[in-house]
Amino acid sequence: MARNIHIARKKRLAKKGRQSRWAPFWTVPKIYGQGRSVHPGRHTAVKRNWRRNKTKV
């Protein structure tokens, strides 16, 4: 990669980084109820890691 990243590519990479985060913690009791303990990562639509899956950016 170049030393300076174009602003458009940087914005696309920032969006991909936000998509691969966990869902907020308050989504678990909202979906399942108070007693269930589930990892918030299950509610994330796009699960990507910088090592495993590459983006076409």
mmCIF file as Biopython writes it, N, C-alpha, C and O atoms, coordinates in Angstrom:
data_model
#
loop_
_atom_site.group_PDB
_atom_site.id
_atom_site.type_symbol
_atom_site.label_atom_id
_atom_site.label_alt_id
_atom_site.label_comp_id
_atom_site.label_asym_id
_atom_site.label_entity_id
_atom_site.label_seq_id
_atom_site.pdbx_PDB_ins_code
_atom_site.Cartn_x
_atom_site.Cartn_y
_atom_site.Cartn_z
_atom_site.occupancy
_atom_site.B_iso_or_equiv
_atom_site.auth_seq_id
_atom_site.auth_asym_id
_atom_site.pdbx_PDB_model_num
ATOM 1   N N  . MET A ? 1  ? 0.839   -1.181  0.000  1.0 0.0 1  A 1 
ATOM 2   C CA . MET A ? 1  ? 0.000   0.000   0.000  1.0 0.0 1  A 1 
ATOM 3   C C  . MET A ? 1  ? 0.884   1.245   0.000  1.0 0.0 1  A 1 
ATOM 4   O O  . MET A ? 1  ? 2.014   1.231   0.486  1.0 0.0 1  A 1 
ATOM 5   N N  . ALA A ? 2  ? 0.340   2.302   -0.551 1.0 0.0 2  A 1 
ATOM 6   C CA . ALA A ? 2  ? 1.087   3.543   -0.605 1.0 0.0 2  A 1 
ATOM 7   C C  . ALA A ? 2  ? 1.213   4.157   0.793  1.0 0.0 2  A 1 
ATOM 8   O O  . ALA A ? 2  ? 0.476   3.806   1.715  1.0 0.0 2  A 1 
ATOM 9   N N  . ARG A ? 3  ? 2.146   5.061   0.918  1.0 0.0 3  A 1 
ATOM 10  C CA . ARG A ? 3  ? 2.344   5.716   2.213  1.0 0.0 3  A 1 
ATOM 11  C C  . ARG A ? 3  ? 1.143   6.593   2.564  1.0 0.0 3  A 1 
ATOM 12  O O  . ARG A ? 3  ? 0.702   6.616   3.714  1.0 0.0 3  A 1 
ATOM 13  N N  . ASN A ? 4  ? 0.615   7.311   1.574  1.0 0.0 4  A 1 
ATOM 14  C CA . ASN A ? 4  ? -0.565  8.151   1.790  1.0 0.0 4  A 1 
ATOM 15  C C  . ASN A ? 4  ? -1.782  7.461   1.174  1.0 0.0 4  A 1 
ATOM 16  O O  . ASN A ? 4  ? -1.756  7.067   0.008  1.0 0.0 4  A 1 
ATOM 17  N N  . ILE A ? 5  ? -2.839  7.319   1.958  1.0 0.0 5  A 1 
ATOM 18  C CA . ILE A ? 5  ? -4.050  6.681   1.491  1.0 0.0 5  A 1 
ATOM 19  C C  . ILE A ? 5  ? -5.000  7.758   0.985  1.0 0.0 5  A 1 
ATOM 20  O O  . ILE A ? 5  ? -5.176  8.792   1.630  1.0 0.0 5  A 1 
ATOM 21  N N  . HIS A ? 6  ? -5.616  7.513   -0.178 1.0 0.0 6  A 1 
ATOM 22  C CA . HIS A ? 6  ? -6.620  8.437   -0.690 1.0 0.0 6  A 1 
ATOM 23  C C  . HIS A ? 6  ? -7.773  8.518   0.305  1.0 0.0 6  A 1 
ATOM 24  O O  . HIS A ? 6  ? -8.077  7.549   1.001  1.0 0.0 6  A 1 
ATOM 25  N N  . ILE A ? 7  ? -8.404  9.672   0.362  1.0 0.0 7  A 1 
ATOM 26  C CA . ILE A ? 7  ? -9.466  9.886   1.350  1.0 0.0 7  A 1 
ATOM 27  C C  . ILE A ? 7  ? -10.661 8.969   1.076  1.0 0.0 7  A 1 
ATOM 28  O O  . ILE A ? 7  ? -11.322 8.525   2.014  1.0 0.0 7  A 1 
ATOM 29  N N  . ALA A ? 8  ? -10.945 8.681   -0.200 1.0 0.0 8  A 1 
ATOM 30  C CA . ALA A ? 8  ? -12.067 7.802   -0.528 1.0 0.0 8  A 1 
ATOM 31  C C  . ALA A ? 8  ? -11.800 6.384   -0.021 1.0 0.0 8  A 1 
ATOM 32  O O  . ALA A ? 8  ? -12.686 5.744   0.545  1.0 0.0 8  A 1 
ATOM 33  N N  . ARG A ? 9  ? -10.577 5.900   -0.225 1.0 0.0 9  A 1 
ATOM 34  C CA . ARG A ? 9  ? -10.232 4.559   0.250  1.0 0.0 9  A 1 
ATOM 35  C C  . ARG A ? 9  ? -10.240 4.516   1.774  1.0 0.0 9  A 1 
ATOM 36  O O  . ARG A ? 9  ? -10.660 3.526   2.373  1.0 0.0 9  A 1 
ATOM 37  N N  . LYS A ? 10 ? -9.779  5.585   2.389  1.0 0.0 10 A 1 
ATOM 38  C CA . LYS A ? 10 ? -9.760  5.645   3.847  1.0 0.0 10 A 1 
ATOM 39  C C  . LYS A ? 10 ? -11.179 5.603   4.411  1.0 0.0 10 A 1 
ATOM 40  O O  . LYS A ? 10 ? -11.425 4.954   5.428  1.0 0.0 10 A 1 
ATOM 41  N N  . LYS A ? 11 ? -12.114 6.296   3.751  1.0 0.0 11 A 1 
ATOM 42  C CA . LYS A ? 11 ? -13.510 6.271   4.194  1.0 0.0 11 A 1 
ATOM 43  C C  . LYS A ? 11 ? -14.119 4.892   4.030  1.0 0.0 11 A 1 
ATOM 44  O O  . LYS A ? 11 ? -14.882 4.445   4.887  1.0 0.0 11 A 1 
ATOM 45  N N  . ARG A ? 12 ? -13.788 4.205   2.929  1.0 0.0 12 A 1 
ATOM 46  C CA . ARG A ? 12 ? -14.303 2.856   2.719  1.0 0.0 12 A 1 
ATOM 47  C C  . ARG A ? 12 ? -13.753 1.892   3.758  1.0 0.0 12 A 1 
ATOM 48  O O  . ARG A ? 12 ? -14.486 1.046   4.272  1.0 0.0 12 A 1 
ATOM 49  N N  . LEU A ? 13 ? -12.468 2.013   4.071  1.0 0.0 13 A 1 
ATOM 50  C CA . LEU A ? 13 ? -11.866 1.151   5.090  1.0 0.0 13 A 1 
ATOM 51  C C  . LEU A ? 13 ? -12.459 1.429   6.465  1.0 0.0 13 A 1 
ATOM 52  O O  . LEU A ? 13 ? -12.642 0.505   7.258  1.0 0.0 13 A 1 
ATOM 53  N N  . ALA A ? 14 ? -12.761 2.694   6.755  1.0 0.0 14 A 1 
ATOM 54  C CA . ALA A ? 14 ? -13.362 3.040   8.042  1.0 0.0 14 A 1 
ATOM 55  C C  . ALA A ? 14 ? -14.756 2.443   8.159  1.0 0.0 14 A 1 
ATOM 56  O O  . ALA A ? 14 ? -15.144 1.985   9.234  1.0 0.0 14 A 1 
ATOM 57  N N  . LYS A ? 15 ? -15.516 2.441   7.062  1.0 0.0 15 A 1 
ATOM 58  C CA . LYS A ? 15 ? -16.851 1.847   7.089  1.0 0.0 15 A 1 
ATOM 59  C C  . LYS A ? 15 ? -16.764 0.345   7.312  1.0 0.0 15 A 1 
ATOM 60  O O  . LYS A ? 15 ? -17.546 -0.211  8.082  1.0 0.0 15 A 1 
ATOM 61  N N  . LYS A ? 16 ? -15.820 -0.320  6.647  1.0 0.0 16 A 1 
ATOM 62  C CA . LYS A ? 16 ? -15.649 -1.767  6.837  1.0 0.0 16 A 1 
ATOM 63  C C  . LYS A ? 16 ? -15.242 -2.077  8.271  1.0 0.0 16 A 1 
ATOM 64  O O  . LYS A ? 16 ? -15.654 -3.099  8.821  1.0 0.0 16 A 1 
ATOM 65  N N  . GLY A ? 17 ? -14.441 -1.212  8.882  1.0 0.0 17 A 1 
ATOM 66  C CA . GLY A ? 17 ? -14.047 -1.428  10.262 1.0 0.0 17 A 1 
ATOM 67  C C  . GLY A ? 17 ? -15.205 -1.286  11.225 1.0 0.0 17 A 1 
ATOM 68  O O  . GLY A ? 17 ? -15.282 -2.012  12.217 1.0 0.0 17 A 1 
ATOM 69  N N  . ARG A ? 18 ? -16.120 -0.348  10.942 1.0 0.0 18 A 1 
ATOM 70  C CA . ARG A ? 18 ? -17.303 -0.193  11.789 1.0 0.0 18 A 1 
ATOM 71  C C  . ARG A ? 18 ? -18.262 -1.361  11.636 1.0 0.0 18 A 1 
ATOM 72  O O  . ARG A ? 18 ? -18.926 -1.752  12.597 1.0 0.0 18 A 1 
ATOM 73  N N  . GLN A ? 19 ? -18.341 -1.922  10.433 1.0 0.0 19 A 1 
ATOM 74  C CA . GLN A ? 19 ? -19.262 -3.026  10.196 1.0 0.0 19 A 1 
ATOM 75  C C  . GLN A ? 19 ? -18.837 -4.294  10.927 1.0 0.0 19 A 1 
ATOM 76  O O  . GLN A ? 19 ? -19.683 -5.110  11.291 1.0 0.0 19 A 1 
ATOM 77  N N  . SER A ? 20 ? -17.549 -4.465  11.143 1.0 0.0 20 A 1 
ATOM 78  C CA . SER A ? 20 ? -17.070 -5.724  11.715 1.0 0.0 20 A 1 
ATOM 79  C C  . SER A ? 20 ? -17.009 -5.682  13.241 1.0 0.0 20 A 1 
ATOM 80  O O  . SER A ? 20 ? -16.514 -6.625  13.857 1.0 0.0 20 A 1 
ATOM 81  N N  . ARG A ? 21 ? -17.501 -4.608  13.862 1.0 0.0 21 A 1 
ATOM 82  C CA . ARG A ? 21 ? -17.515 -4.546  15.326 1.0 0.0 21 A 1 
ATOM 83  C C  . ARG A ? 21 ? -18.666 -5.357  15.891 1.0 0.0 21 A 1 
ATOM 84  O O  . ARG A ? 21 ? -19.594 -5.730  15.174 1.0 0.0 21 A 1 
ATOM 85  N N  . TRP A ? 22 ? -18.592 -5.622  17.185 1.0 0.0 22 A 1 
ATOM 86  C CA . TRP A ? 22 ? -19.706 -6.277  17.858 1.0 0.0 22 A 1 
ATOM 87  C C  . TRP A ? 22 ? -20.916 -5.350  17.891 1.0 0.0 22 A 1 
ATOM 88  O O  . TRP A ? 22 ? -20.799 -4.131  17.762 1.0 0.0 22 A 1 
ATOM 89  N N  . ALA A ? 23 ? -22.072 -5.965  18.066 1.0 0.0 23 A 1 
ATOM 90  C CA . ALA A ? 23 ? -23.280 -5.186  18.289 1.0 0.0 23 A 1 
ATOM 91  C C  . ALA A ? 23 ? -23.227 -4.604  19.707 1.0 0.0 23 A 1 
ATOM 92  O O  . ALA A ? 23 ? -22.454 -5.094  20.531 1.0 0.0 23 A 1 
ATOM 93  N N  . PRO A ? 24 ? -24.018 -3.582  20.013 1.0 0.0 24 A 1 
ATOM 94  C CA . PRO A ? 24 ? -24.040 -3.030  21.368 1.0 0.0 24 A 1 
ATOM 95  C C  . PRO A ? 24 ? -24.525 -4.052  22.383 1.0 0.0 24 A 1 
ATOM 96  O O  . PRO A ? 24 ? -25.313 -4.939  22.055 1.0 0.0 24 A 1 
ATOM 97  N N  . PHE A ? 25 ? -24.052 -3.924  23.617 1.0 0.0 25 A 1 
ATOM 98  C CA . PHE A ? 25 ? -24.367 -4.911  24.655 1.0 0.0 25 A 1 
ATOM 99  C C  . PHE A ? 25 ? -25.844 -4.926  24.989 1.0 0.0 25 A 1 
ATOM 100 O O  . PHE A ? 25 ? -26.357 -5.957  25.423 1.0 0.0 25 A 1 
ATOM 101 N N  . TRP A ? 26 ? -26.557 -3.801  24.799 1.0 0.0 26 A 1 
ATOM 102 C CA . TRP A ? 26 ? -27.962 -3.747  25.199 1.0 0.0 26 A 1 
ATOM 103 C C  . TRP A ? 26 ? -28.861 -4.465  24.210 1.0 0.0 26 A 1 
ATOM 104 O O  . TRP A ? 26 ? -30.055 -4.606  24.476 1.0 0.0 26 A 1 
ATOM 105 N N  . THR A ? 27 ? -28.339 -4.926  23.074 1.0 0.0 27 A 1 
ATOM 106 C CA . THR A ? 27 ? -29.181 -5.675  22.140 1.0 0.0 27 A 1 
ATOM 107 C C  . THR A ? 27 ? -29.484 -7.077  22.650 1.0 0.0 27 A 1 
ATOM 108 O O  . THR A ? 27 ? -30.483 -7.671  22.244 1.0 0.0 27 A 1 
ATOM 109 N N  . VAL A ? 28 ? -28.645 -7.622  23.532 1.0 0.0 28 A 1 
ATOM 110 C CA . VAL A ? 28 ? -28.855 -8.992  24.025 1.0 0.0 28 A 1 
ATOM 111 C C  . VAL A ? 28 ? -30.131 -9.083  24.871 1.0 0.0 28 A 1 
ATOM 112 O O  . VAL A ? 28 ? -30.990 -9.902  24.546 1.0 0.0 28 A 1 
ATOM 113 N N  . PRO A ? 29 ? -30.306 -8.289  25.938 1.0 0.0 29 A 1 
ATOM 114 C CA . PRO A ? 29 ? -31.572 -8.398  26.678 1.0 0.0 29 A 1 
ATOM 115 C C  . PRO A ? 29 ? -32.776 -7.925  25.869 1.0 0.0 29 A 1 
ATOM 116 O O  . PRO A ? 29 ? -33.897 -8.367  26.120 1.0 0.0 29 A 1 
ATOM 117 N N  . LYS A ? 30 ? -32.562 -7.036  24.904 1.0 0.0 30 A 1 
ATOM 118 C CA . LYS A ? 30 ? -33.686 -6.576  24.090 1.0 0.0 30 A 1 
ATOM 119 C C  . LYS A ? 30 ? -34.223 -7.706  23.219 1.0 0.0 30 A 1 
ATOM 120 O O  . LYS A ? 30 ? -35.435 -7.815  23.035 1.0 0.0 30 A 1 
ATOM 121 N N  . ILE A ? 31 ? -33.349 -8.545  22.682 1.0 0.0 31 A 1 
ATOM 122 C CA . ILE A ? 31 ? -33.777 -9.612  21.782 1.0 0.0 31 A 1 
ATOM 123 C C  . ILE A ? 31 ? -34.209 -10.847 22.561 1.0 0.0 31 A 1 
ATOM 124 O O  . ILE A ? 31 ? -35.257 -11.422 22.267 1.0 0.0 31 A 1 
ATOM 125 N N  . TYR A ? 32 ? -33.420 -11.269 23.552 1.0 0.0 32 A 1 
ATOM 126 C CA . TYR A ? 32 ? -33.629 -12.562 24.200 1.0 0.0 32 A 1 
ATOM 127 C C  . TYR A ? 32 ? -34.328 -12.473 25.545 1.0 0.0 32 A 1 
ATOM 128 O O  . TYR A ? 32 ? -34.822 -13.486 26.040 1.0 0.0 32 A 1 
ATOM 129 N N  . GLY A ? 33 ? -34.386 -11.297 26.150 1.0 0.0 33 A 1 
ATOM 130 C CA . GLY A ? 33 ? -34.946 -11.192 27.488 1.0 0.0 33 A 1 
ATOM 131 C C  . GLY A ? 33 ? -33.827 -11.023 28.508 1.0 0.0 33 A 1 
ATOM 132 O O  . GLY A ? 33 ? -32.647 -11.039 28.157 1.0 0.0 33 A 1 
ATOM 133 N N  . GLN A ? 34 ? -34.207 -10.863 29.768 1.0 0.0 34 A 1 
ATOM 134 C CA . GLN A ? 34 ? -33.257 -10.470 30.797 1.0 0.0 34 A 1 
ATOM 135 C C  . GLN A ? 34 ? -32.303 -11.592 31.202 1.0 0.0 34 A 1 
ATOM 136 O O  . GLN A ? 34 ? -31.143 -11.323 31.515 1.0 0.0 34 A 1 
ATOM 137 N N  . GLY A ? 35 ? -32.769 -12.853 31.203 1.0 0.0 35 A 1 
ATOM 138 C CA . GLY A ? 35 ? -31.958 -13.912 31.785 1.0 0.0 35 A 1 
ATOM 139 C C  . GLY A ? 35 ? -30.949 -14.570 30.871 1.0 0.0 35 A 1 
ATOM 140 O O  . GLY A ? 35 ? -30.074 -15.288 31.355 1.0 0.0 35 A 1 
ATOM 141 N N  . ARG A ? 36 ? -31.032 -14.359 29.587 1.0 0.0 36 A 1 
ATOM 142 C CA . ARG A ? 36 ? -30.200 -15.084 28.631 1.0 0.0 36 A 1 
ATOM 143 C C  . ARG A ? 36 ? -28.885 -14.365 28.432 1.0 0.0 36 A 1 
ATOM 144 O O  . ARG A ? 36 ? -28.860 -13.144 28.275 1.0 0.0 36 A 1 
ATOM 145 N N  . SER A ? 37 ? -27.779 -15.117 28.438 1.0 0.0 37 A 1 
ATOM 146 C CA . SER A ? 37 ? -26.472 -14.510 28.181 1.0 0.0 37 A 1 
ATOM 147 C C  . SER A ? 37 ? -25.963 -15.023 26.844 1.0 0.0 37 A 1 
ATOM 148 O O  . SER A ? 37 ? -25.673 -16.208 26.684 1.0 0.0 37 A 1 
ATOM 149 N N  . VAL A ? 38 ? -25.861 -14.115 25.894 1.0 0.0 38 A 1 
ATOM 150 C CA . VAL A ? 38 ? -25.415 -14.412 24.540 1.0 0.0 38 A 1 
ATOM 151 C C  . VAL A ? 38 ? -24.366 -13.386 24.174 1.0 0.0 38 A 1 
ATOM 152 O O  . VAL A ? 38 ? -24.445 -12.233 24.600 1.0 0.0 38 A 1 
ATOM 153 N N  . HIS A ? 39 ? -23.389 -13.792 23.392 1.0 0.0 39 A 1 
ATOM 154 C CA . HIS A ? 39 ? -22.340 -12.866 22.977 1.0 0.0 39 A 1 
ATOM 155 C C  . HIS A ? 39 ? -22.901 -11.863 21.976 1.0 0.0 39 A 1 
ATOM 156 O O  . HIS A ? 39 ? -23.613 -12.258 21.053 1.0 0.0 39 A 1 
ATOM 157 N N  . PRO A ? 40 ? -22.598 -10.568 22.136 1.0 0.0 40 A 1 
ATOM 158 C CA . PRO A ? 40 ? -23.149 -9.568  21.224 1.0 0.0 40 A 1 
ATOM 159 C C  . PRO A ? 40 ? -22.635 -9.696  19.798 1.0 0.0 40 A 1 
ATOM 160 O O  . PRO A ? 40 ? -23.231 -9.132  18.881 1.0 0.0 40 A 1 
ATOM 161 N N  . GLY A ? 41 ? -21.544 -10.424 19.591 1.0 0.0 41 A 1 
ATOM 162 C CA . GLY A ? 41 ? -21.043 -10.606 18.234 1.0 0.0 41 A 1 
ATOM 163 C C  . GLY A ? 41 ? -21.974 -11.398 17.349 1.0 0.0 41 A 1 
ATOM 164 O O  . GLY A ? 41 ? -21.837 -11.370 16.126 1.0 0.0 41 A 1 
ATOM 165 N N  . ARG A ? 42 ? -22.927 -12.112 17.946 1.0 0.0 42 A 1 
ATOM 166 C CA . ARG A ? 42 ? -23.880 -12.875 17.140 1.0 0.0 42 A 1 
ATOM 167 C C  . ARG A ? 42 ? -24.856 -11.987 16.402 1.0 0.0 42 A 1 
ATOM 168 O O  . ARG A ? 42 ? -25.470 -12.421 15.427 1.0 0.0 42 A 1 
ATOM 169 N N  . HIS A ? 43 ? -25.013 -10.749 16.849 1.0 0.0 43 A 1 
ATOM 170 C CA . HIS A ? 43 ? -25.955 -9.841  16.212 1.0 0.0 43 A 1 
ATOM 171 C C  . HIS A ? 43 ? -25.304 -8.962  15.162 1.0 0.0 43 A 1 
ATOM 172 O O  . HIS A ? 43 ? -25.961 -8.087  14.596 1.0 0.0 43 A 1 
ATOM 173 N N  . THR A ? 44 ? -24.032 -9.177  14.895 1.0 0.0 44 A 1 
ATOM 174 C CA . THR A ? 44 ? -23.330 -8.385  13.904 1.0 0.0 44 A 1 
ATOM 175 C C  . THR A ? 44 ? -23.536 -9.019  12.530 1.0 0.0 44 A 1 
ATOM 176 O O  . THR A ? 44 ? -23.326 -10.220 12.359 1.0 0.0 44 A 1 
ATOM 177 N N  . ALA A ? 45 ? -23.943 -8.218  11.563 1.0 0.0 45 A 1 
ATOM 178 C CA . ALA A ? 45 ? -24.260 -8.754  10.240 1.0 0.0 45 A 1 
ATOM 179 C C  . ALA A ? 45 ? -22.996 -9.196  9.514  1.0 0.0 45 A 1 
ATOM 180 O O  . ALA A ? 45 ? -22.963 -10.281 8.935  1.0 0.0 45 A 1 
ATOM 181 N N  . VAL A ? 46 ? -21.946 -8.361  9.541  1.0 0.0 46 A 1 
ATOM 182 C CA . VAL A ? 46 ? -20.718 -8.645  8.800  1.0 0.0 46 A 1 
ATOM 183 C C  . VAL A ? 46 ? -19.638 -8.987  9.801  1.0 0.0 46 A 1 
ATOM 184 O O  . VAL A ? 46 ? -19.241 -8.140  10.601 1.0 0.0 46 A 1 
ATOM 185 N N  . LYS A ? 47 ? -19.160 -10.214 9.765  1.0 0.0 47 A 1 
ATOM 186 C CA . LYS A ? 47 ? -18.079 -10.615 10.651 1.0 0.0 47 A 1 
ATOM 187 C C  . LYS A ? 47 ? -16.821 -10.798 9.811  1.0 0.0 47 A 1 
ATOM 188 O O  . LYS A ? 47 ? -16.742 -11.723 9.003  1.0 0.0 47 A 1 
ATOM 189 N N  . ARG A ? 48 ? -15.850 -9.932  9.997  1.0 0.0 48 A 1 
ATOM 190 C CA . ARG A ? 48 ? -14.635 -9.963  9.202  1.0 0.0 48 A 1 
ATOM 191 C C  . ARG A ? 48 ? -13.457 -9.660  10.097 1.0 0.0 48 A 1 
ATOM 192 O O  . ARG A ? 48 ? -13.553 -8.861  11.028 1.0 0.0 48 A 1 
ATOM 193 N N  . ASN A ? 49 ? -12.345 -10.307 9.805  1.0 0.0 49 A 1 
ATOM 194 C CA . ASN A ? 49 ? -11.114 -10.060 10.535 1.0 0.0 49 A 1 
ATOM 195 C C  . ASN A ? 49 ? -10.037 -9.696  9.527  1.0 0.0 49 A 1 
ATOM 196 O O  . ASN A ? 49 ? -10.075 -10.170 8.392  1.0 0.0 49 A 1 
ATOM 197 N N  . TRP A ? 50 ? -9.089  -8.873  9.912  1.0 0.0 50 A 1 
ATOM 198 C CA . TRP A ? 50 ? -8.084  -8.410  8.973  1.0 0.0 50 A 1 
ATOM 199 C C  . TRP A ? 50 ? -7.172  -9.541  8.525  1.0 0.0 50 A 1 
ATOM 200 O O  . TRP A ? 50 ? -6.561  -9.452  7.460  1.0 0.0 50 A 1 
ATOM 201 N N  . ARG A ? 51 ? -7.069  -10.597 9.313  1.0 0.0 51 A 1 
ATOM 202 C CA . ARG A ? 51 ? -6.253  -11.731 8.885  1.0 0.0 51 A 1 
ATOM 203 C C  . ARG A ? 51 ? -7.037  -12.699 8.003  1.0 0.0 51 A 1 
ATOM 204 O O  . ARG A ? 51 ? -6.528  -13.151 6.978  1.0 0.0 51 A 1 
ATOM 205 N N  . ARG A ? 52 ? -8.270  -13.021 8.393  1.0 0.0 52 A 1 
ATOM 206 C CA . ARG A ? 52 ? -9.026  -14.074 7.710  1.0 0.0 52 A 1 
ATOM 207 C C  . ARG A ? 52 ? -9.605  -13.622 6.376  1.0 0.0 52 A 1 
ATOM 208 O O  . ARG A ? 52 ? -9.262  -14.173 5.330  1.0 0.0 52 A 1 
ATOM 209 N N  . ASN A ? 53 ? -10.473 -12.631 6.408  1.0 0.0 53 A 1 
ATOM 210 C CA . ASN A ? 53 ? -11.210 -12.233 5.201  1.0 0.0 53 A 1 
ATOM 211 C C  . ASN A ? 53 ? -10.750 -10.872 4.736  1.0 0.0 53 A 1 
ATOM 212 O O  . ASN A ? 53 ? -10.719 -9.915  5.509  1.0 0.0 53 A 1 
ATOM 213 N N  . LYS A ? 54 ? -10.398 -10.793 3.486  1.0 0.0 54 A 1 
ATOM 214 C CA . LYS A ? 54 ? -9.954  -9.534  2.910  1.0 0.0 54 A 1 
ATOM 215 C C  . LYS A ? 54 ? -11.118 -8.811  2.250  1.0 0.0 54 A 1 
ATOM 216 O O  . LYS A ? 54 ? -12.075 -9.438  1.795  1.0 0.0 54 A 1 
ATOM 217 N N  . THR A ? 55 ? -11.028 -7.492  2.202  1.0 0.0 55 A 1 
ATOM 218 C CA . THR A ? 55 ? -12.050 -6.692  1.541  1.0 0.0 55 A 1 
ATOM 219 C C  . THR A ? 55 ? -11.584 -6.374  0.137  1.0 0.0 55 A 1 
ATOM 220 O O  . THR A ? 55 ? -10.385 -6.365  -0.142 1.0 0.0 55 A 1 
ATOM 221 N N  . LYS A ? 56 ? -12.524 -6.115  -0.737 1.0 0.0 56 A 1 
ATOM 222 C CA . LYS A ? 56 ? -12.204 -5.751  -2.122 1.0 0.0 56 A 1 
ATOM 223 C C  . LYS A ? 56 ? -12.180 -4.229  -2.231 1.0 0.0 56 A 1 
ATOM 224 O O  . LYS A ? 56 ? -12.883 -3.654  -3.062 1.0 0.0 56 A 1 
ATOM 225 N N  . VAL A ? 57 ? -11.375 -3.577  -1.398 1.0 0.0 57 A 1 
ATOM 226 C CA . VAL A ? 57 ? -11.326 -2.119  -1.397 1.0 0.0 57 A 1 
ATOM 227 C C  . VAL A ? 57 ? -10.116 -1.661  -2.172 1.0 0.0 57 A 1 
ATOM 228 O O  . VAL A ? 57 ? -9.882  -0.458  -2.297 1.0 0.0 57 A 1 
#
